[in-house]
Amino acid sequence: MGQFVWIKPAKFFFSVGIYFWTLGWLLDHIQDPDWVKKISWTAWSMMCIELVIITYQASLAKMSHFNNQTLLDGVLFGIMGLAITINSLLVIWILIRFFRIQNLPKGYLWAIRLGILIFLIAGYQGFLMVSLRQHTVGAPDGQDGLLFLGWAKSFGDLRVFHFLGIHALQLLPLLGWYLCRDRPVPIILTGVIYFLLCTLTLWLALLQKGMFSWMG
């Protein structure tokens, strides 16, 4: 679609690297080494499957997502979807464990819970893109977009909500630890406001409006 073929793998490797670092940070709070080890290895395996497929398809100058041009392309896309679904189920399990934990500072603990919850919502929004077979709303994929991120400037783009939502997994716990460690109410309000702002980008995308359409 007019982009250098290795941009997408680079974005995913960077994002998944941050995700692995975040899991290591958060799972360190769960005092169950055997459980943490199983979760860690399963999450690592699922995400590596996705990275391998994205890299392989890029090496052939093919799309990794929404690609059913051949039987193999469709199978690979399906495997990616299965891997992401399994990873999401793992994160739900992690969220349940954090609702059982009581020995962390309350503000920080709620920041982790909300970060995981918003991450899950944004992750499952990916199924909307799958159902549409594209991420741009109002035009085919491949429109003029922001540098590196590629988000469409003049049309709706479902990746904006997806990106902002999944990175609540890092943003809210960091804010909770450094600013609201023992104050649950401010971080809960921050989480709600952040989610509403993320949802605004989804609403604009569904209206076929670009990120900056409100400015003009």
C-alpha positions in Angstrom: 0.0 0.0 0.0 2.8 2.4 -0.8 4.7 1.8 2.5 8.1 0.3 3.0 7.4 -3.4 3.8 9.4 -3.5 7.0 7.5 -0.6 8.7 4.7 -2.8 9.9 7.0 -5.6 11.4 9.0 -2.8 13.1 5.9 -1.3 14.7 4.8 -4.8 15.9 8.2 -5.8 17.2 8.4 -2.5 19.1 4.9 -2.8 20.5 5.2 -6.4 21.5 8.6 -5.7 23.2 6.9 -3.1 25.3 4.1 -5.6 26.1 6.6 -8.2 27.2 8.4 -5.7 29.4 5.0 -4.7 30.9 4.0 -8.3 31.6 7.3 -8.8 33.4 6.7 -5.7 35.5 3.1 -6.5 36.4 3.4 -10.3 37.0 6.2 -9.6 39.4 3.4 -8.6 41.8 1.8 -12.0 41.7 3.4 -14.3 44.3 2.8 -17.6 42.4 6.0 -18.4 40.5 4.6 -21.5 38.7 1.5 -19.7 37.5 3.5 -16.7 36.4 5.9 -19.0 34.5 3.0 -20.7 32.6 1.4 -17.4 31.8 4.7 -15.8 30.6 5.7 -18.7 28.4 2.2 -18.9 26.8 2.0 -15.2 26.2 5.5 -15.2 24.7 4.6 -18.1 22.4 1.4 -16.5 21.2 3.0 -13.2 20.4 6.0 -14.7 18.7 3.6 -16.6 16.4 2.2 -13.3 15.4 5.6 -11.7 14.8 6.8 -14.6 12.8 3.8 -14.5 10.5 3.9 -10.7 10.1 7.6 -10.9 9.2 7.1 -13.8 6.8 4.3 -12.0 4.9 6.3 -8.8 4.8 9.3 -10.7 3.3 7.0 -11.6 0.5 5.6 -8.0 0.2 2.2 -9.3 1.3 -0.3 -8.0 3.8 -0.4 -10.0 7.0 -3.8 -8.8 8.1 -7.1 -9.0 6.2 -5.4 -11.2 3.6 -7.3 -14.1 2.1 -5.8 -13.9 -1.4 -4.7 -17.5 -1.2 -5.5 -20.5 1.1 -2.1 -20.1 2.9 -2.7 -16.3 3.5 -6.1 -17.0 5.0 -4.7 -19.8 7.2 -1.9 -17.6 8.5 -4.3 -14.8 9.2 -6.6 -17.2 11.1 -3.6 -18.5 13.1 -2.8 -14.9 14.1 -6.4 -14.4 15.2 -6.3 -17.5 17.3 -3.0 -16.5 18.9 -4.3 -13.1 19.9 -7.5 -14.6 21.3 -5.5 -17.0 23.5 -3.3 -14.1 24.6 -6.4 -12.0 25.5 -7.8 -14.9 27.6 -4.5 -14.9 29.5 -4.9 -11.2 30.2 -8.4 -11.7 31.5 -7.0 -14.3 33.9 -4.3 -11.8 34.9 -7.0 -9.2 35.6 -8.9 -11.7 37.8 -5.7 -12.3 39.8 -5.3 -8.5 40.3 -8.8 -8.3 41.7 -7.8 -10.8 44.3 -4.6 -9.0 45.3 -4.9 -6.6 48.3 -1.3 -6.0 49.4 -0.4 -3.2 46.9 -1.0 0.5 47.4 -4.7 1.1 46.5 -4.2 3.8 43.9 -1.5 1.8 42.1 -3.6 -1.4 42.3 -6.6 0.3 40.7 -4.4 1.8 38.0 -3.2 -1.7 37.1 -6.8 -3.0 37.1 -8.1 -0.2 34.9 -5.1 -0.4 32.6 -5.7 -4.1 32.0 -9.4 -3.6 31.5 -9.0 -0.8 28.9 -6.3 -2.9 27.2 -8.7 -5.8 26.8 -11.5 -3.6 25.5 -9.2 -2.0 22.9 -7.8 -5.4 22.0 -11.2 -6.9 21.3 -12.0 -3.9 19.2 -9.7 -5.5 16.8 -12.5 -7.9 15.9 -14.4 -4.9 14.4 -11.5 -4.4 12.0 -11.5 -8.0 11.1 -15.2 -7.9 10.4 -14.7 -4.9 8.1 -11.6 -6.5 6.6 -9.8 -3.2 6.9 -9.0 -0.5 9.5 -10.0 2.6 7.5 -13.6 3.8 7.6 -15.0 5.7 4.7 -12.3 4.7 2.2 -10.0 1.7 1.3 -6.9 1.1 3.4 -3.8 2.8 2.2 -4.9 6.5 2.5 -2.4 9.3 3.3 -1.5 8.9 6.9 0.6 10.1 9.8 4.3 9.4 9.6 5.2 5.9 10.8 1.9 5.3 12.5 0.0 5.5 9.2 -3.3 6.6 10.7 -5.5 8.0 8.0 -5.6 11.8 8.1 -8.8 12.4 6.1 -10.9 9.3 7.0 -11.8 7.3 10.1 -9.2 4.9 11.3 -10.0 2.3 13.9 -6.3 1.8 14.8 -6.3 5.0 16.8 -8.6 3.7 19.5 -6.8 0.3 19.4 -3.4 1.9 19.9 -4.5 4.4 22.7 -6.5 1.7 24.5 -3.9 -1.0 24.6 -1.2 1.3 25.8 -3.4 2.2 28.8 -1.6 -1.0 30.1 1.5 1.1 30.6 0.2 4.6 31.0 -2.2 4.1 33.9 0.0 2.0 36.1 2.9 4.4 35.7 0.6 7.3 36.6 -0.7 5.3 39.5 2.7 4.5 40.9 4.2 8.0 40.5 1.2 10.3 41.1 -1.6 8.4 42.9 0.0 5.5 44.7 -2.2 5.7 47.7 -5.1 7.6 46.2 -7.5 5.4 44.3 -10.2 8.0 43.5 -8.0 10.3 41.4 -6.6 7.4 39.3 -10.1 5.9 38.8 -11.3 9.3 37.5 -8.2 9.5 35.3 -8.9 6.0 33.9 -12.5 6.9 33.2 -11.6 10.1 31.5 -8.8 8.5 29.5 -11.2 5.7 28.3 -13.8 8.3 27.3 -11.2 10.2 25.2 -10.2 6.9 23.6 -13.8 6.2 22.9 -14.1 9.6 21.2 -11.5 8.6 18.7 -13.5 5.4 18.0 -16.7 7.5 17.5 -15.0 9.9 15.1 -13.6 6.9 13.2 -17.1 5.3 12.9 -18.3 8.7 11.6 -15.6 8.4 8.9 -13.8 11.4 10.3 -10.0 11.7 10.5 -8.2 12.4 13.8 -8.0 16.2 13.2 -11.4 16.7 11.6 -12.7 18.4 14.7 -10.1 21.2 14.1 -11.6 22.2 10.8 
